[in-house]
Amino acid sequence: MTYQQKITKAKAKLMLEHPYFGTVASALPLEQNNEILTFTSDGVKMHYNSEYLDRLSLEEVEFVMANGAMHTVLKHHERLGDRTKWLWQTATDYVVNAMLVKNGMHLPEYAYFEEKFDGMYVEEVYEMLRAEMMDNSDHSMEQETEQITDSDETGVENLHMQKEHTPDNNAEDTEEEQNADDNEEVLNTPEKKEEQEEMKERLEQIFQKLKRQGNLPKDLELVIPEYFSHKVDWREFLYGYIATHAKTSYTFTPPNMKFLYRGIYLPSMSSDLLRVIVAVDTSGSVYESLLSTFLGEVSAMMQQYPNYEIDLITADAKVQSHKTFLPGEPLDYEISGGGGTDFRPVFEYIDQQIDYPTLLLYFTDGDGIFPKDVPMYDVLWVMPQEVDVPFGEALLLDL
């Protein structure tokens, strides 16, 4: 099997067995470069030595593809700061490889891996490696710190899976090291920065998609903590989500007035029509101030979109009320319920009573019985606490 065939099969297997790794690896352009010893990623492309891949098994090539992809997601260059490059690179390999092993991938020979680093962030591993180097040295702390920093000049471009590499503090700059410096200059060009921004956006989209599908790998938060710690104002997210479902369409209410005098009824163009179903949990576990927040957002929605069709459903363990609001109608409603929470009746009601649903916003505290079947329309659960929802997206209220 040629290395090209291994790469193709490795990507296909990753897509089936590890969707996140496979999707990221497939989005990453590959470039052959036999000047490097194994492989490396510059955040935009993955460069590899074809002779190196030829020697690996298919499982090992899978690991290489996943490793290279995760170094692109990791953006270790951006998180380097004042740290020593080669030591930071080593720490990132330990964290990435530990995560890949935890997700059941086959560890190749010479790969950086130690069980003691399992479940740790790159910054933690870096400090441990640095401390170990100082503890094993006969030099003073000041001398050792200087030595670690100076050895940065002898770091090679790629340290992945290289058992034989040991930094030589007395070595002069090699051609490979000079190439690494040149590559870093290239990365700072406007063209490269634009490519990096495009790749960053693509990777974030992949993350969000796989997160919705529940296909994120174990310990991913250790590699890219910013994806998990980033907080967006929940109202900004809510209305951004709603805006993607507001679309231009045709409607007969009102009709096109141009030919009405001739008795010809033609549809008029309706711009930014918001057609959405809003379900409000009125069970006993939803306290009054939270219910007020829910209904306040429904009212704000009606004010933001002059052209809307909002089906408002209130429910606890059963559907209590349903009313359709059109432009110009006040938000007039009666709250009833106060019992237990069962989400299933709302979905059953929508299937029976509402034609062509596209989006359901379910305002709830999340404490209830979820349906087993995934609906054919989008669902956004808006709730004040983190709950593992079986489908759709969950938006956490920050009240």
N, C-alpha and C positions, 0 to 999 in steps of 0.2 A: 504494500500500500504506500503510495507516494505521500509526501507531507501535505500536498494540496488536498488529497482525498481525506487525510486525517483531519485537517482543519474543517472541511465541509461536514464530515460525519460528527466531529466533536461539537460543532455548533448545533447540529440537528438534535443530538442527544441532550445537550444542555437545555434546549428549548422545551423538550419533553419532560426531562427529569428535574431540571432546576430553571424554571421559566425566567426568573430575574437575571441570573447569570447569563443565560442564553440570549435574552433580549438585549442586554447591554453589550455582550460580545458581538452580536450581529450588527449592532449600530456602530461599532468601532471599526474604522477603516484599517486595513492591514497593509504593511509595506515590508518587503524582504530587504534585509540588510545583513549580509554575512560578515560585516566588519565587527559586529558585536558578538559576544560569546553565546548568549542565550536569547533573551528578548527584553524589551523595555517598552514603556508607554510614556508618551510626552503629554498626555491629556487630550490629544486630538487624534493621534494614530498610534497603533501598536506596531512596533518594529520587531522583527524576528530573524533569527539565523535558521535558514532552511535545513542545513546539515544537522543542527541541534534537534529540530523537530523530527527529522528522519529517524533519529535514534530512539525516540520516545514511543511508548505504546499509545493506543488510542485514548485510554483512560488518563494517561499522563498529559496528553495534548489537551484533553478537556480541562484538566486542572490549570494548565498554562493559559488557555483562553480565558477561563474564569478569573485567574490571578491578574492577568493583564487588564481585563475589563474593570476589575475592582480598583486597581490603581488609578484608572481614569476617573472613576467615581470619587475615590478618596481625595484627589487633588492634593497629594502630599506636598507638592512644591509650594502651594499657597499657604499651607499650615506649617511650613518649615520654620519661619521666624529666624531667630538667632542661633538655632540649633546646628549641630554638625551634620552636614549633608549625608555622608555615608552611614553614619550611625542612625540617623532618622530613617533612611531608606531601609536599613536592616529591621528597625522596629516596626515599620509598616508591613514588611513581609511577614513578620511573626504574627501580627494581628490578622492580616488577610488570610494567611494560610491556616491559622487556628479556626477562623470562621468557616473556611471551605471544608476542613476536616470535620467540623461539627455538623455540617450539612451532608456528610456522607460521601465526600469526594476522595479519590485515591491520591495519597501524598506521594509525589515522585521522590526519587533518590536525590539527596543533597539539598532538598528544600528546607528553608529555615522553619523549624517547628519545635516548640517545647511546651509541654502540657501546663507548665506553671504560668504561662502567659494567656491561658484560656480565659475568656471573659474580661479582658483588660483593654483599655483604650491605648492608642498609639503613644500618647504623651506619657502614660504610666510605664509602658514597656521601655520607652526611650530612657527615662530616668533610672530604671532598674539596670539597663545595660550599661549606662554611664557609671552608675555606682559600682557595678561589678568590675568594670575596667579599672576603676580607681582602687578598689579593695585588693585587686590582684597585682598591683604595681608597687615597686619599691620606691617610687618617686614620691615627692611631697604632693599634697593636693594641688598646689599652684602649678607645679611642673606638669602634673598629669592633665590638668585642665588645658594647659597650653598645648600639650602633646596631642590630645584628642582633637582640639580645634585645628592645629596645624595639619593633621592627617587628612583634613578635608581636601587639601590640594592633591592628594594621591588617590582619592576615591574614583572608581571607574564609573562609566555611564550607567552600567546595569549591574546590580548585585544579586539579582534573582537566582536562587538555586546554584550558587557557585561555592562549593565547599573548599576549592583550592585557593580562593582569593584571600590574601592577608595584606592589609595596608602596610606599605613600607614608608616609614616616616622620613627616610633619607633619599627617597627616589626623586628624580627630576620629572617634570611634566612630560607625559607620554603623548603620542599622537592621538590616542583614544580620549585622553583627558582634555586635550585641546578641542577635539571634536565636540565633547560634552559642553564645553564653554561656548563654542560656536552655536550649538543647538539651543542653548539657553538664550542667546542673543536673538536667534530666529523666533523663539517663542514670544518675544516681546514686540514683534512687528505688528502693525495695525491689522494686517491680513490674518496673522495667527490669532490675535486677540479676538477677532470677529469669529473665527472658526471655533475658538474655545467657548465663546458665549453661546453659539449655536449648539455646540455639543452639550453644554451645561443645561440649556433649556430642554434638549432632547432627553437627557438623563433624568431630569426632574419629572418630565412627562411619563417616562417609563416607570419611575418610582411610584407616582400617583396611580397609574393604571394597575400595576401589580399589587399595590396596597389595597385598592378597591376589590380586587379579585382574591385577596387573601393569600397571595403567592410570594410574599417576601421571605427571604431566607432567615434562619436563626442568627442572632447576634449582629444583624446588619447595622443596628444603632451604634455599635462599637466602632465601625468603620466610617460611617457617615453620620455622626451625631447631629449635625446641623439639620438634616432632613427631619429629625424627630423633635428637635428642640425649637424649631422655627415656629413662632406664633403669629397668626394673622388675625386681625380684628374680625370677630365672627360675623358682624354685620356686613363688613366689606366682602367677606367670602360668600355670604348668603346672597347678596345682591349681584355679585359677579356670577354666581352659579345660575341665578334666575335669568340674568341677561342673556346667557347662552341659549336659553329656551324661548326667548322672545323673538319672534320672527315676523317677517313681512308675509302677508297672505291676502286672499280675496275673501270678501264677505258680502252678503246681501242685506246686512243690517248695519247701516242704512245702504240702499242700493245706489248705483251710479245715477246722479240726477240729470245727466246730460240728455238722455233719451227717454226719461220718465214721462214727459209730456206726450210722447208718441205711443205710450203704453208698452214700451220695451224696458224690461227689467234686466239690467246688467249688473254684475258685481262691482263693488267699489274696492279700491286698493286700501288695505288696512295695514298701516305701518307699525312695526313693533307690537304686534298683538301678543299679549301675555295670557296664555291659557294654562292654568295651573290648578291642581287640586291641593287644598290645604286641609289636613286633618289635625284637629286639636284634641289632645288627651285631656278629658275632663274627669278623670278618675279621682278617687279620694286621696291618692298619693301626690297629686299635683297641687301644691299650695297656691294660695290666692295671688301672691305677687308674681309667681312664675306664670300663672295663667294670664295675668295682665300683660306680661312681657310677650307671650305668644300672640295674643290678640292685637297688641300694639304693633307688632311687625306685620301682621296681615293688613292693618290700616295703613301703615307706611308704604306697603307694596302697592296699594290702590292709589295712593297719592303720587307715587313715582311713575306709574305707567297709566297714561290717560286712556289707553285702549286695552282693556283686559276682560277676561272671563274667568272668574275665580269661583270654584266650587268649594265652599267651606263646609266641612264635615266635623261634627263634634261627636266624640265617642268615648266610652269607658270600656266595659266588657261587651257592649253592643253599640250600634250606631244610634245616637240620640237625636241628631238633626242633620239636615242637608239643605243648603240654600245656595243658589247661583247668583253671584253679584256681577252686574254689568256696569259700564261707565256711568257715573252720575248717581248711582244708588248709594245711600249711606250704609255704613256697616252696622246694620240693625240685626241683632241676634239675641238669643236667650241661651244661657248656659244651664245645662242639666246633666245629671250623671252622678258622680261621687262614689261609684262602686269600684270594683276591681278593674284591672287593665288586661285587655285581650286585643291585640292588634289585628287578628285574623278577620273579624267582621268587617273592618274598613276595606280591606282588600277584596273580600267577597262582594261587598256592596258596589265597589267601583266596577268590578267585572260585570255586574248585573245591570247597573243603572247609568253608567257614564260611558259615552262613546269615544273611542280613540284617545284614551288618556296618554299623555306624554311625560308628565312630571307630577310627582306627589311629594309635598313637603309635609313631613309628619312631626309636629311639635309635641314632645312627650318627655317624661322624666326617664324613659327607657326601661321602666320596671313593669314588664308584661310578657305575654306569650306571643312569640313571633310566628309568622307563617313559615311553612316548610318550602313552599313553591316560590321560585323567583318570578316576579311579575315581568311583563314585557315592556314596562315603562321605567323611567329613572325614578329613584327614590332617594331623598335626602332626609335623614333623621336629624332633627335639631333637638339637642338635649343638654341638660346642665351637668351631666356626669358621664364619664367614659364607660361605654357599654359595647360589648362585642356583638355587633349586628350581623345577621346571617347574609345580608345582601344590601346593596346600595352603599351610600356614603354616610358617615356620621359627622356632624358638625357640633363641636363642643362649645356650649355657651360659656362665656367668661363674664359672669355676673358679679 
